[in-house]
Each structure stands twice: as structure tokens, then as C-alpha cells.
Amino acid sequence: MRLLYPFLADRRILWVLLIINIIGTVYGYYWYRGQLNVTPLQFLPFVPDSPTASLFFVFVLIAFLFRKNWPLFEALAIVTLFKYGIWAVVMNILTKMVTGYLPWEGYMLIISHGAMAIEGLLYAPFYRIKLRYLLIAAIWTLHNDIIDYVFMQFPQYQDLYIYVREIGYFTFWLSILSLVLSYYLCIRKNRLELSMNGKPV
């Protein structure tokens, strides 16, 4: 993994990722336009899950380009990129299983959201997340689950509506997995590495 550090830190790579994520974020909000038009105002920040996740990462990349760390955005980014990246991959595969058909947009979403989950994890060694920021990310993420599956504002996959309770249950535990993974990669692992290097934890 350490062999990738110079590549990931290269400013040209950061600029490419920034452009890709800005385009993906804009397209993501456009993809949600129909649902956003019928969403009550108080729920609007919590409906477009994936583009908001990539928006968090846009801020992370901007900070990196200025050689800074914005740990709150880093915490929100790693948790939500992994969660909604994996979620979208699973939902599109499930759609294919249920209906026997998946349009080309579905395959595009599988690839793009799989990349979302991966990019957030790849940059974990560069994050400077403290536990308090991860707790804020946990509140945001679990609150989002409540908005989605208690107030029924989840992303619209009409073919899967009959499985909404099962999807809600899966999503909750995916949130927990995302938080645990983020804690391990960004807090526990960093503390262990510091300790092994003889530096104060």
C-alpha cells in the first residue's frame, strides 16, 4: 500500500480526481432531480446520498491541493463514499436479479459507485481524522438512515420497493460497517503506526 502513496499524493492525480468527482457530483444531483422535485424541503439535504458523498470528497481533494487537511470532511467522505458506493452496487445487482434486466445506466452506476467506495478507502492514510469527527459522521449517517427508511425518503428503485424493509435493515448494518471500517483505517491503524514508530499516540 505504501508504494501507492507517491502516486496518490501526486498533484496531477489529485486534479484528475477533483475534476471527475465534480462532474460526478453534478451529474448525481441531476440524476436525483425528479425525486428532489417532490421531496419536502426539510428532507432535501438527506435525499441525494451519493452526490453528497462525492461532494464531501471534493472538499477533501481541494484541501489536499492546498496541502491541508479538513478532518470533518474526511470523516464524512470516507464513511459515505464507502456506504453509498457499496449500497448502489448492491441495489443495481439486486435490480438485475429481480427484473432480469439492467439498463446501461445501471452498469455505469455499478462501476462509478464501486470506484467511489475504493477512492475513499485509498486515501485513508492521508486523513487526519479524530474520534470526534467520526462521531459527527456517525450521527449524519445514521440520521440519514432514519430519514430514508422511517420517513421513506430513500432513493427510488421502484422495482425493489417490495423489499424496502429488508433494504432498510441492510442499509443500517452497512452504515455500521462503514463506521467501523473508517475507525480502523483512520484512527486505530494510525495510532498503532505512531506507536510502533516510537511517537506519542
Backbone bond lengths (Angstrom), bond angles and torsions (degrees), N, CA, C in turn:
res aa  C-N    CA-C-N  psi(-1)  N-CA   C-N-CA  omega(-1)  CA-C   N-CA-C  phi
1 M - - - 1.460 - - 1.529 111.05 -
2 R 1.346 116.13 -39.29 1.459 119.24 -178.56 1.520 111.88 -62.14
3 L 1.322 117.45 -26.51 1.459 120.78 178.90 1.526 111.40 -64.06
4 L 1.347 116.72 -23.45 1.461 121.08 -179.99 1.526 113.08 -82.41
5 Y 1.330 117.21 -15.42 1.459 120.07 -172.72 1.534 113.02 -56.28
6 P 1.351 119.10 -48.24 1.477 118.06 179.67 1.532 112.33 -61.31
7 F 1.331 116.57 -37.43 1.463 120.88 178.47 1.521 110.73 -64.54
8 L 1.334 116.94 -48.27 1.466 121.16 -178.28 1.521 112.05 -65.92
9 A 1.339 116.31 -30.52 1.468 120.32 -177.96 1.526 112.78 -86.51
10 D 1.320 117.15 -8.08 1.465 120.69 179.96 1.532 109.54 -61.35
11 R 1.321 116.34 130.20 1.463 120.44 -175.63 1.529 111.79 -63.75
12 R 1.330 117.42 -30.14 1.461 119.53 177.45 1.528 110.97 -65.48
13 I 1.328 116.04 -39.63 1.466 120.55 177.38 1.519 110.05 -66.40
14 L 1.329 116.31 -41.68 1.465 120.04 178.75 1.527 111.15 -61.32
15 W 1.337 116.47 -41.49 1.464 119.54 178.65 1.524 111.65 -65.43
16 V 1.333 116.86 -41.88 1.471 120.20 178.12 1.523 110.30 -61.33
17 L 1.334 116.54 -46.18 1.463 120.24 179.18 1.523 111.35 -63.56
18 L 1.323 116.47 -38.60 1.461 119.93 179.32 1.528 110.32 -61.60
19 I 1.317 117.01 -46.94 1.464 120.73 -179.92 1.518 110.93 -62.79
20 I 1.339 116.40 -44.92 1.476 120.61 -179.93 1.522 110.45 -61.09
21 N 1.334 116.56 -43.63 1.465 119.63 -177.57 1.525 112.20 -71.38
22 I 1.321 117.52 -32.99 1.471 118.99 175.47 1.524 109.90 -65.13
23 I 1.329 116.58 -45.62 1.463 120.36 178.62 1.529 110.41 -61.86
24 G 1.335 116.23 -45.10 1.458 120.22 179.35 1.517 112.73 -63.00
25 T 1.328 116.64 -37.50 1.462 121.01 179.19 1.524 110.75 -65.89
26 V 1.324 116.33 -46.39 1.470 120.66 179.61 1.523 110.21 -62.15
27 Y 1.345 116.38 -45.30 1.463 119.55 178.78 1.522 110.75 -63.90
28 G 1.337 116.95 -37.49 1.459 120.37 -179.67 1.516 112.60 -62.16
29 Y 1.337 116.37 -44.52 1.466 119.02 177.09 1.534 110.96 -65.50
30 Y 1.322 116.01 -35.03 1.474 119.78 176.54 1.529 110.23 -65.38
31 W 1.337 117.10 -39.60 1.473 122.10 179.24 1.528 110.74 -61.33
32 Y 1.321 117.00 -32.61 1.468 122.16 -178.55 1.537 112.57 -86.95
33 R 1.324 117.99 2.79 1.462 120.40 -169.86 1.525 112.73 -55.96
34 G 1.354 117.38 -41.34 1.458 120.03 -178.83 1.515 112.18 -63.66
35 Q 1.347 116.40 -44.60 1.459 119.86 179.84 1.519 111.32 -69.87
36 L 1.328 117.69 -37.07 1.459 120.30 179.81 1.526 111.84 -64.96
37 N 1.328 116.46 -31.07 1.465 120.32 179.86 1.525 112.81 -65.24
38 V 1.335 117.51 -24.82 1.467 121.27 -177.91 1.530 111.82 -111.83
39 T 1.335 116.79 9.11 1.461 120.89 -178.30 1.523 110.32 -89.69
40 P 1.338 118.64 130.64 1.467 120.59 175.00 1.526 111.08 -56.39
41 L 1.308 115.33 144.75 1.464 121.74 -171.86 1.521 112.61 -53.80
42 Q 1.339 118.12 -39.83 1.463 120.58 -175.00 1.524 113.04 -69.08
43 F 1.342 116.81 -16.56 1.457 119.78 -178.66 1.529 113.08 -99.28
44 L 1.321 117.00 -6.04 1.470 120.51 -172.79 1.532 114.24 -54.55
45 P 1.350 119.77 -42.27 1.469 117.89 -177.93 1.522 113.91 -65.90
46 F 1.346 117.21 -17.16 1.454 119.81 -171.70 1.529 114.11 -106.55
47 V 1.320 117.17 1.11 1.469 119.70 -176.86 1.526 112.75 -88.47
48 P 1.335 120.22 -50.19 1.473 119.81 -177.48 1.527 111.76 -79.31
49 D 1.322 116.25 77.14 1.468 121.58 -169.79 1.531 113.34 -62.53
50 S 1.315 116.87 -54.41 1.469 119.71 -174.51 1.521 113.71 -65.84
51 P 1.339 119.55 -46.72 1.467 117.41 178.37 1.530 113.17 -64.59
52 T 1.322 117.20 -30.07 1.464 118.75 176.31 1.522 110.19 -68.92
53 A 1.333 116.74 -37.44 1.468 120.50 176.01 1.525 110.80 -61.27
54 S 1.332 117.14 -46.30 1.463 119.43 179.57 1.530 111.04 -69.17
55 L 1.337 117.50 -28.69 1.463 120.32 175.12 1.523 110.81 -64.38
56 F 1.341 116.89 -41.19 1.466 119.92 175.03 1.529 110.12 -56.33
57 F 1.346 115.91 -42.76 1.466 119.76 -177.71 1.522 111.38 -70.36
58 V 1.311 117.55 -30.02 1.462 120.97 174.70 1.531 109.54 -57.84
59 F 1.338 116.91 -44.70 1.466 120.22 178.61 1.524 111.31 -65.47
60 V 1.336 116.74 -36.56 1.463 120.63 177.10 1.529 110.29 -61.30
61 L 1.332 116.07 -45.81 1.462 120.68 -178.64 1.529 111.36 -66.38
62 I 1.322 117.34 -39.30 1.471 120.36 176.80 1.527 110.11 -60.30
63 A 1.329 116.24 -43.14 1.463 119.89 178.38 1.531 110.58 -62.01
64 F 1.336 117.13 -44.20 1.465 120.29 178.55 1.530 111.42 -58.78
65 L 1.334 116.67 -40.59 1.458 120.10 -179.51 1.528 111.43 -64.86
66 F 1.328 116.68 -25.68 1.460 121.12 175.14 1.524 111.63 -94.90
67 R 1.349 115.10 10.94 1.468 122.47 -179.41 1.527 111.87 57.48
68 K 1.321 113.96 42.14 1.460 120.82 178.23 1.521 109.70 -126.87
69 N 1.320 115.60 169.09 1.464 122.85 172.64 1.520 108.84 -124.99
70 W 1.323 115.13 131.97 1.455 121.74 172.63 1.523 106.96 -115.54
71 P 1.346 116.07 86.60 1.468 120.33 -167.43 1.522 115.38 -61.38
72 L 1.335 118.88 -30.22 1.464 118.91 178.26 1.531 110.09 -64.83
73 F 1.331 116.76 -44.83 1.459 119.90 177.69 1.530 110.60 -65.78
74 E 1.325 116.99 -34.38 1.465 120.25 177.93 1.529 110.48 -63.21
75 A 1.332 116.25 -43.49 1.465 120.12 179.30 1.522 111.37 -64.93
76 L 1.331 116.22 -46.35 1.465 120.02 178.28 1.518 111.36 -62.73
77 A 1.333 116.43 -37.96 1.463 120.45 -176.98 1.521 111.88 -68.36
78 I 1.328 118.19 -51.02 1.457 118.96 -174.42 1.534 111.04 -64.47
79 V 1.327 116.80 -39.50 1.464 119.84 -179.75 1.527 111.27 -67.06
80 T 1.322 116.79 -49.62 1.465 119.45 -173.68 1.527 112.69 -77.43
81 L 1.329 117.96 -33.28 1.466 119.54 176.96 1.518 110.41 -62.19
82 F 1.329 116.30 -45.61 1.464 119.08 179.94 1.524 110.62 -67.20
83 K 1.331 115.69 -47.76 1.468 119.59 -176.37 1.521 111.69 -60.02
84 Y 1.320 117.47 -55.56 1.461 119.86 -174.15 1.522 112.24 -78.28
85 G 1.337 116.63 -23.53 1.455 118.61 172.20 1.519 111.08 -63.75
86 I 1.328 116.42 -51.01 1.464 121.08 179.24 1.527 110.52 -66.27
87 W 1.326 116.57 -40.25 1.472 120.63 -178.70 1.522 111.08 -58.29
88 A 1.327 116.84 -47.66 1.461 120.29 -177.57 1.522 111.25 -66.20
89 V 1.325 117.36 -38.64 1.469 120.44 176.89 1.523 109.85 -59.80
90 V 1.330 116.60 -47.63 1.471 121.06 -178.48 1.526 110.77 -64.66
91 M 1.343 117.46 -42.82 1.467 119.70 -178.11 1.528 111.91 -64.53
92 N 1.310 117.34 -38.18 1.462 119.54 179.40 1.530 111.70 -72.00
93 I 1.316 116.91 -37.28 1.463 119.35 174.63 1.524 110.09 -64.81
94 L 1.335 116.99 -41.12 1.462 121.19 178.60 1.528 110.78 -64.22
95 T 1.328 116.72 -38.82 1.467 120.21 176.68 1.529 110.38 -59.69
96 K 1.323 116.58 -43.72 1.466 121.38 177.46 1.526 110.95 -60.96
97 M 1.326 117.43 -40.89 1.461 121.42 -179.70 1.526 111.91 -68.08
98 V 1.334 116.79 -39.04 1.466 121.32 -176.05 1.525 111.63 -76.22
99 T 1.328 116.27 -43.55 1.472 119.96 -173.57 1.523 113.41 -98.87
100 G 1.313 116.75 -17.78 1.460 119.96 -175.98 1.514 112.99 78.41
101 Y 1.325 117.08 5.09 1.472 120.60 -176.96 1.520 109.42 -146.46
102 L 1.318 115.07 142.75 1.456 121.10 174.57 1.523 107.85 -141.14
103 P 1.349 118.33 121.09 1.465 120.47 179.77 1.524 110.67 -66.62
104 W 1.324 115.88 167.22 1.460 120.08 -177.23 1.523 111.60 -59.35
105 E 1.349 116.43 -31.03 1.466 119.07 178.15 1.527 111.09 -61.78
106 G 1.336 115.99 -33.59 1.457 120.04 178.96 1.520 111.99 -64.12
107 Y 1.328 116.34 -41.91 1.465 119.84 177.79 1.524 110.81 -68.23
108 M 1.331 116.11 -35.91 1.461 120.16 175.97 1.523 110.42 -62.89
109 L 1.337 116.62 -40.49 1.457 120.59 179.19 1.528 111.37 -67.13
110 I 1.327 117.25 -36.89 1.468 120.06 177.64 1.523 110.01 -61.17
111 I 1.339 116.83 -46.84 1.465 120.74 -178.52 1.528 111.25 -66.52
112 S 1.334 116.58 -47.80 1.465 120.10 -175.58 1.528 111.44 -67.51
113 H 1.337 117.21 -39.44 1.460 119.16 -178.56 1.530 111.95 -77.31
114 G 1.326 116.40 -30.29 1.460 118.49 172.05 1.516 110.55 -62.54
115 A 1.346 116.20 -40.13 1.468 120.65 177.15 1.519 111.02 -65.41
116 M 1.333 117.24 -36.35 1.469 120.96 176.53 1.521 110.94 -56.96
117 A 1.326 115.68 -49.60 1.465 120.28 -177.69 1.519 110.70 -60.99
118 I 1.335 116.23 -40.21 1.463 120.62 -176.91 1.522 111.67 -70.63
119 E 1.344 117.51 -44.29 1.467 119.47 -174.84 1.526 111.52 -64.20
120 G 1.322 116.19 -37.03 1.457 118.48 178.60 1.513 112.40 -62.64
121 L 1.343 116.60 -38.42 1.463 121.09 -179.71 1.520 111.75 -74.87
122 L 1.341 117.22 -36.93 1.462 120.31 -177.76 1.521 112.25 -59.25
123 Y 1.324 116.29 -34.22 1.465 119.68 -176.57 1.530 113.06 -90.17
124 A 1.325 116.71 5.03 1.471 119.90 -179.41 1.527 113.51 -53.55
125 P 1.339 120.25 -39.88 1.473 118.89 179.95 1.523 114.13 -63.71
126 F 1.326 117.47 -17.08 1.463 121.17 -178.48 1.532 112.33 -92.30
127 Y 1.325 116.90 -11.92 1.456 119.95 -177.12 1.525 110.40 -75.94
128 R 1.309 115.70 154.28 1.472 122.05 177.29 1.533 108.13 -124.67
129 I 1.311 114.79 55.93 1.465 121.30 -174.62 1.520 110.23 -83.63
130 K 1.315 115.97 134.09 1.457 121.96 171.04 1.525 108.68 -106.33
131 L 1.322 115.27 164.34 1.455 120.53 -173.12 1.519 111.84 -57.80
132 R 1.323 118.17 -37.10 1.468 119.80 -177.72 1.533 111.75 -63.21
133 Y 1.339 116.57 -34.08 1.469 119.01 178.29 1.519 111.12 -71.68
134 L 1.327 116.00 -36.29 1.462 119.13 177.82 1.529 110.35 -68.03
135 L 1.322 117.80 -33.60 1.460 120.72 176.54 1.528 110.89 -65.16
136 I 1.328 117.00 -39.07 1.468 120.00 176.08 1.518 109.98 -63.72
137 A 1.330 116.77 -42.36 1.459 120.65 177.54 1.527 110.92 -62.86
138 A 1.329 116.61 -36.07 1.469 120.54 178.32 1.526 110.71 -65.04
139 I 1.327 116.88 -43.24 1.471 120.68 178.82 1.523 109.72 -61.99
140 W 1.330 116.29 -46.40 1.467 120.40 179.34 1.537 110.83 -58.58
141 T 1.323 115.95 -46.98 1.465 121.10 -173.77 1.520 111.66 -68.44
142 L 1.320 117.61 -46.72 1.460 120.33 -178.55 1.525 111.23 -71.52
143 H 1.327 116.60 -34.98 1.463 119.86 174.35 1.531 110.14 -62.21
144 N 1.333 116.01 -38.88 1.458 120.42 177.40 1.527 111.11 -61.27
145 D 1.323 116.92 -39.08 1.475 120.26 177.28 1.525 111.16 -62.08
146 I 1.321 115.99 -39.25 1.469 119.77 178.50 1.525 110.31 -64.78
147 I 1.329 116.50 -44.45 1.469 119.99 178.00 1.524 109.90 -59.78
148 D 1.336 116.14 -42.83 1.467 120.54 -176.42 1.520 112.94 -68.11
149 Y 1.337 117.65 -45.12 1.461 119.66 -167.14 1.526 114.95 -114.80
150 V 1.333 117.64 -4.87 1.462 120.48 169.04 1.532 109.08 -100.26
151 F 1.355 115.22 -45.23 1.462 119.89 177.89 1.531 112.05 -93.35
152 M 1.335 116.28 3.07 1.471 124.03 172.04 1.523 112.79 57.84
153 Q 1.320 115.78 49.57 1.456 121.68 177.90 1.533 111.61 -110.19
154 F 1.330 116.44 21.01 1.459 121.21 -176.55 1.532 111.22 -66.43
155 P 1.363 117.00 158.66 1.470 119.82 178.26 1.525 110.97 -57.29
156 Q 1.308 116.20 139.66 1.457 121.47 -171.94 1.524 112.01 -80.96
157 Y 1.315 114.85 110.01 1.460 123.21 169.12 1.523 105.40 -122.91
158 Q 1.329 115.87 87.54 1.464 120.86 -169.50 1.529 112.80 -57.29
159 D 1.325 116.95 -37.47 1.463 120.56 -177.22 1.529 112.39 -67.56
160 L 1.324 116.50 -16.17 1.465 120.33 -176.73 1.519 112.69 -107.27
161 Y 1.327 117.97 6.94 1.460 120.59 -172.75 1.529 112.38 -60.04
162 I 1.333 117.05 -33.04 1.468 119.51 -178.71 1.530 111.47 -66.04
163 Y 1.340 116.51 -16.30 1.463 120.06 -179.99 1.528 111.70 -104.85
164 V 1.334 117.72 21.54 1.456 120.27 -170.90 1.530 112.03 -61.93
165 R 1.330 118.24 -35.57 1.473 119.39 179.71 1.524 110.45 -66.75
166 E 1.329 116.23 -43.66 1.456 119.94 178.94 1.527 111.10 -65.46
167 I 1.339 116.20 -38.44 1.459 120.20 178.57 1.525 110.55 -66.10
168 G 1.330 117.09 -40.64 1.457 120.71 176.69 1.521 111.71 -60.62
169 Y 1.325 116.76 -41.55 1.474 121.14 178.89 1.525 110.13 -64.75
170 F 1.332 115.67 -45.58 1.466 120.54 177.79 1.529 110.63 -60.27
171 T 1.321 117.10 -42.16 1.465 121.32 -177.25 1.521 111.34 -64.54
172 F 1.340 116.68 -40.36 1.459 119.99 178.01 1.527 110.80 -58.68
173 W 1.327 116.94 -48.12 1.461 119.35 -177.94 1.520 112.10 -72.46
174 L 1.330 117.41 -26.14 1.451 120.18 172.87 1.531 109.85 -67.11
175 S 1.330 117.30 -36.27 1.463 121.08 174.44 1.523 110.88 -60.79
176 I 1.326 116.25 -45.80 1.465 120.66 179.39 1.520 110.32 -61.76
177 L 1.343 116.98 -45.66 1.464 120.52 178.48 1.528 110.97 -59.74
178 S 1.324 117.23 -41.87 1.467 121.39 -179.86 1.526 110.88 -62.62
179 L 1.321 116.80 -40.26 1.461 120.81 179.75 1.529 111.67 -69.72
180 V 1.325 116.22 -42.59 1.470 120.12 179.15 1.525 110.31 -64.16
181 L 1.334 116.61 -44.52 1.460 120.80 179.39 1.529 110.82 -62.69
182 S 1.324 116.56 -41.60 1.463 120.40 179.10 1.523 110.97 -64.63
183 Y 1.329 116.52 -39.94 1.469 120.11 177.36 1.530 110.44 -61.97
184 Y 1.324 116.12 -45.09 1.463 119.37 -177.93 1.525 111.41 -64.27
185 L 1.332 117.04 -45.41 1.465 120.83 -174.64 1.521 113.29 -75.94
186 C 1.325 116.67 -32.68 1.473 119.36 -170.71 1.520 114.58 -107.52
187 I 1.289 117.96 -18.89 1.471 119.68 -176.88 1.527 110.25 -120.25
188 R 1.320 117.85 -60.84 1.462 119.92 -177.28 1.522 112.16 -64.47
189 K 1.340 117.03 -46.87 1.459 119.86 -177.74 1.516 111.37 -64.87
190 N 1.327 117.34 -41.18 1.458 120.58 178.94 1.525 111.39 -63.88
191 R 1.331 116.16 -37.87 1.468 119.70 178.06 1.522 110.81 -65.98
192 L 1.329 116.58 -40.86 1.462 120.44 179.30 1.521 110.63 -64.11
193 E 1.349 117.00 -42.43 1.460 120.40 179.79 1.521 111.12 -64.54
194 L 1.327 117.34 -40.95 1.460 120.99 177.33 1.526 110.89 -62.76
195 S 1.333 115.63 -41.80 1.451 120.57 -179.35 1.532 110.98 -64.26
196 M 1.325 116.48 -42.58 1.453 120.79 -179.03 1.532 111.48 -68.32
197 N 1.332 116.34 -26.23 1.463 120.52 177.85 1.520 112.80 -83.91
198 G 1.323 115.74 2.64 1.462 119.96 178.93 1.501 114.35 76.28
199 K 1.321 117.20 18.64 1.462 120.52 -179.76 1.511 109.02 -104.08
200 P 1.316 117.09 155.80 1.464 119.27 179.27 1.519 111.74 -62.77
201 V 1.327 116.09 141.46 1.455 121.60 -179.96 1.521 109.33 -86.54
